[in-house]
Amino acid sequence: MLLARPQFNVRGPKRVGFTLIEIMVVVAIMAIVMAMGVPFAYRALHKEGLIAAVGDVVEVCSNARVRAIMRGTMTEVVFHPKSRTLEVSGAGATGGEPLQAGAMPVSPAGSGLSAHISDRINIEMLDVNLSEYKDAETARVRFYPNGTCDEMTLILHSDQNEWRKISLEITTSLASVESDPTKWK
């Protein structure tokens, strides 16, 4: 009868783990994947050009709508086509005090109460209540407490030949954005 003998590993106990080479390969793969994601993250965080301009215009109009409804008073968005700016009228840091005649408050950048359209974006059309204001000093779009507003159409054209049409729905004051120029003509 044969007895089973215990087997001993001459090299010592078996080690479980990763070698340095395996760890370096995994770290290199992770670095490559992260590097591939940098351009997407940059574009998501740093909006430029037409996308930023459209977002800013929609945000300013949305904030004017909210102010009109919540405060129960008519609120205006004032466009300055020649200086390429727009702001919610009376939305500056005045603490709610009335403004002096002709004075325009300046809202802080990024507040959603004012915006500047890049010099690389052309204002092709700015119509308020079916009147053209593209070459005017100012254009005013009124938002009312009942949720309605003036009719407004703004067409922007970038230096990269991109087009966007922003229009306000008069019964709800909500902005819509259209990017297909063939539908506008």
C-alpha positions in Angstrom: 0.0 0.0 0.0 1.4 3.3 -1.0 1.1 6.2 1.4 0.7 9.7 0.0 3.6 11.9 0.8 3.0 15.6 1.4 4.5 17.7 -1.4 6.7 20.6 -0.6 7.4 23.5 -2.9 11.1 23.9 -3.1 10.8 27.6 -4.0 8.9 28.5 -0.9 5.2 29.6 -0.5 3.4 30.6 -3.7 3.0 34.4 -4.0 -0.2 36.0 -5.3 -0.1 39.6 -6.8 0.8 41.7 -9.7 4.2 42.3 -11.2 5.6 45.8 -11.7 5.3 45.4 -15.5 1.5 44.5 -15.2 0.9 47.6 -13.0 2.8 49.8 -15.4 0.7 48.5 -18.4 -2.6 49.2 -16.6 -1.4 52.8 -15.6 -0.4 53.5 -19.2 -3.8 52.3 -20.6 -5.6 54.5 -18.0 -3.4 57.5 -19.0 -4.3 57.0 -22.7 -8.0 56.8 -22.0 -7.9 59.9 -19.9 -5.9 61.8 -22.5 -8.6 60.9 -25.1 -11.3 62.4 -22.9 -9.5 65.8 -22.4 -10.9 67.5 -25.6 -14.4 66.4 -24.8 -14.2 67.7 -21.2 -12.6 71.0 -22.4 -15.4 71.6 -25.0 -18.0 70.8 -22.3 -16.5 73.3 -19.8 -15.5 76.0 -22.3 -18.3 76.8 -24.6 -17.2 79.1 -27.4 -18.6 80.9 -30.3 -22.1 80.2 -31.5 -23.0 77.7 -28.8 -22.1 80.2 -26.1 -24.0 83.0 -27.7 -27.1 81.0 -28.2 -27.0 79.7 -24.6 -26.5 83.2 -23.3 -29.4 84.7 -25.2 -31.7 81.9 -24.2 -30.6 82.3 -20.5 -31.1 86.0 -20.4 -34.6 85.7 -22.0 -35.5 82.9 -19.6 -34.4 84.9 -16.6 -36.5 87.9 -17.8 -39.5 85.6 -18.1 -39.0 84.3 -14.6 -38.6 87.8 -13.2 -41.8 89.0 -14.9 -43.8 86.1 -13.6 -42.4 86.0 -10.0 -42.4 89.7 -9.4 -45.7 90.3 -11.2 -44.4 93.2 -13.3 -43.4 93.7 -16.9 -39.7 93.0 -17.5 -37.7 93.9 -20.6 -34.6 92.4 -22.3 -32.7 95.3 -23.9 -30.7 94.3 -27.0 -27.9 96.6 -28.1 -27.1 95.2 -31.6 -24.3 97.6 -32.4 -22.4 96.8 -29.2 -23.5 93.2 -29.3 -24.9 93.1 -25.8 -28.1 92.4 -24.1 -29.4 92.6 -20.5 -32.5 92.3 -18.4 -33.6 95.9 -17.9 -33.1 97.1 -14.3 -31.3 93.9 -13.3 -28.1 95.6 -12.2 -26.6 95.7 -8.7 -28.8 98.6 -7.6 -30.5 96.8 -4.8 -33.9 97.4 -6.4 -33.6 101.1 -6.3 -34.9 103.0 -9.3 -32.3 104.0 -11.9 -31.5 107.5 -13.0 -32.9 108.5 -16.4 -30.7 107.0 -19.1 -28.6 105.0 -16.8 -28.1 101.3 -17.6 -27.0 98.9 -14.8 -24.3 96.5 -15.5 -24.9 92.9 -14.4 -22.0 90.8 -13.5 -20.7 88.4 -16.1 -22.2 84.9 -15.9 -25.2 86.1 -13.9 -27.6 85.2 -16.6 -28.9 88.7 -16.6 -26.6 90.1 -19.3 -24.6 88.7 -22.2 -22.1 89.8 -24.8 -22.1 88.2 -28.3 -18.7 87.4 -29.6 -17.2 89.5 -32.4 -17.0 86.3 -34.4 -20.8 86.0 -34.5 -22.8 88.2 -36.9 -26.4 89.3 -36.0 -28.1 88.6 -39.3 -31.6 89.5 -38.1 -33.2 90.9 -35.0 -36.9 91.3 -35.3 -39.2 92.4 -32.4 -42.9 92.5 -33.2 -42.2 92.1 -36.9 -40.0 95.2 -37.0 -36.3 95.0 -37.8 -33.8 96.2 -35.2 -30.5 94.8 -36.5 -29.0 98.2 -37.1 -30.8 100.1 -34.3 -29.2 101.4 -31.1 -31.6 99.3 -28.9 -34.4 96.8 -29.2 -36.7 96.0 -26.3 -38.5 92.7 -25.8 -41.2 92.8 -23.1 -42.1 89.9 -20.8 -45.4 90.1 -19.0 -46.5 88.7 -15.6 -49.1 86.4 -17.3 -46.2 84.5 -19.1 -46.5 86.1 -22.5 -44.0 88.2 -24.3 -43.3 90.2 -27.5 -42.5 88.3 -30.6 -38.8 88.1 -31.1 -36.6 86.5 -33.8 -32.8 86.6 -33.7 -30.6 84.9 -36.3 -26.9 84.5 -35.6 -24.3 83.5 -38.1 -20.8 82.4 -37.0 -17.5 82.8 -38.8 -17.5 79.0 -39.3 -20.7 79.3 -41.4 -23.0 78.0 -38.7 -26.5 79.5 -38.3 -28.9 79.6 -35.4 -32.4 81.1 -35.2 -33.7 81.9 -31.7 -37.3 82.8 -31.4 -39.7 83.4 -28.5 -43.1 81.8 -28.4 -45.4 84.7 -27.6 -47.9 82.7 -25.6 -45.4 81.1 -23.3 -42.3 83.3 -23.6 -40.2 80.2 -24.1 -37.2 80.3 -26.4 -36.7 77.8 -29.2 -33.6 77.3 -31.2 -33.5 76.2 -34.9 -30.3 75.3 -36.6 -31.5 74.4 -40.2 -31.5 77.6 -42.3 -33.5 75.9 -45.1 -36.5 75.9 -42.8 -36.4 79.7 -42.3 -36.7 80.8 -45.9 
